[in-house]
């Protein structure tokens, strides 16, 4: 892999956990728990909190290494955002987007990370997981 996904755990309790991918997953995509306790899939607009971030690419049915923890710095697939932006699961599956406050009930619109650098276009961006 040309780009490292886990940047720094900073002594935070980060974990790399094995899950079975229920669909094709790319490194840096945000994941949710699948239909069984051993599966993971791309996080979608109704998913928060997230399971973690894919450390490596994984084909459907194969093992996917998932980085999980709070306060860790990782490269995450997200939209074009400035440094310091709060992020939520929204839009494209597996990608984070700018947090928007709303009265939506349930698990949507929850801040799950923030950007630590300016991102001039959608793609892998240095972020901290909450």
C-alpha positions in Angstrom: 0.0 0.0 0.0 1.5 3.3 -1.0 -0.4 5.4 1.6 -0.3 4.5 5.2 -3.7 4.6 6.9 -2.7 4.5 10.5 -0.6 7.6 11.1 -0.2 7.7 14.9 -2.0 6.1 17.8 -0.3 8.6 20.1 -0.4 6.0 22.9 -4.1 5.9 22.5 -5.7 2.4 22.9 -6.1 1.7 19.1 -6.8 -1.8 17.9 -6.5 -3.6 14.6 -9.3 -6.1 14.5 -10.1 -8.8 12.0 -13.6 -8.8 10.3 -15.0 -10.5 7.2 -15.8 -7.9 4.5 -19.4 -8.3 3.4 -18.5 -6.2 0.3 -15.4 -4.8 -1.5 -13.7 -2.4 0.9 -10.7 0.0 0.2 -8.2 1.1 2.7 -9.2 4.3 4.5 -13.0 3.7 4.1 -15.2 4.1 7.2 -16.9 0.9 8.3 -20.0 -0.3 10.2 -20.7 -3.6 11.8 -22.2 -6.1 9.3 -25.2 -8.4 9.8 -23.2 -10.8 11.9 -20.8 -10.0 14.7 -17.9 -11.0 12.5 -18.7 -9.0 9.4 -18.1 -5.3 8.4 -19.4 -3.2 5.6 -19.2 0.4 4.4 -20.7 3.0 6.7 -23.7 4.7 5.3 -25.7 7.8 6.0 -27.6 6.2 8.9 -24.5 4.8 10.6 -22.9 6.3 13.7 -20.9 5.5 15.6 -18.6 3.8 13.2 -16.9 0.5 13.7 -13.6 1.8 12.5 -11.5 2.5 9.4 -10.2 -0.1 6.9 -6.4 -0.5 7.3 -6.1 -2.5 4.0 -8.2 -3.3 0.9 -10.4 -6.3 1.2 -12.5 -8.3 -1.3 -16.0 -9.4 -0.4 -15.8 -12.5 1.8 -12.1 -12.0 2.7 -10.5 -10.7 6.0 -10.5 -6.9 6.5 -8.2 -5.3 9.1 -10.2 -2.6 10.9 -8.5 0.1 13.0 -10.7 1.0 16.0 -10.1 3.4 18.8 -10.5 7.0 20.1 -8.0 9.7 19.6 -6.0 8.0 16.9 -4.8 9.7 13.8 -5.7 8.0 10.5 -6.1 8.7 6.8 -9.8 8.6 6.0 -11.7 8.9 2.8 -13.6 12.2 3.1 -15.0 15.1 1.1 -13.1 18.3 0.4 -12.8 19.9 3.8 -10.6 22.4 5.6 -8.5 21.5 8.7 -10.5 21.4 11.9 -13.8 20.4 10.2 -16.0 18.1 12.2 -17.0 15.0 10.2 -20.0 12.7 10.1 -21.1 9.7 8.0 -23.0 11.0 5.0 -23.2 10.9 1.3 -21.0 8.3 -0.3 -20.8 5.0 1.6 -17.5 4.6 3.4 -16.7 8.3 3.3 -17.0 11.1 5.8 -18.5 14.5 5.1 -18.8 17.9 6.8 -20.9 17.7 10.0 -24.3 19.4 9.7 -26.3 20.0 12.8 -30.0 19.0 12.4 -32.9 17.7 14.4 -32.7 14.3 12.7 -33.6 11.6 15.2 -31.5 8.5 15.6 -27.9 7.9 14.9 -27.4 10.3 12.0 -25.5 13.5 12.1 -23.1 12.5 14.9 -19.6 13.8 14.8 -17.2 10.8 14.5 -13.9 12.5 13.5 -12.2 15.8 12.6 -9.8 16.8 9.9 -6.2 17.6 10.8 -5.2 19.0 7.4 -6.7 20.9 4.4 -8.0 18.5 1.8 -8.1 20.2 -1.7 -10.3 17.4 -3.1 -12.1 14.3 -2.0 -9.8 11.5 -0.9 -7.6 10.3 1.9 -7.3 13.0 4.6 -5.5 13.0 7.9 -8.2 12.8 10.6 -8.6 12.1 14.3 -11.3 9.6 15.3 -13.5 10.5 18.3 
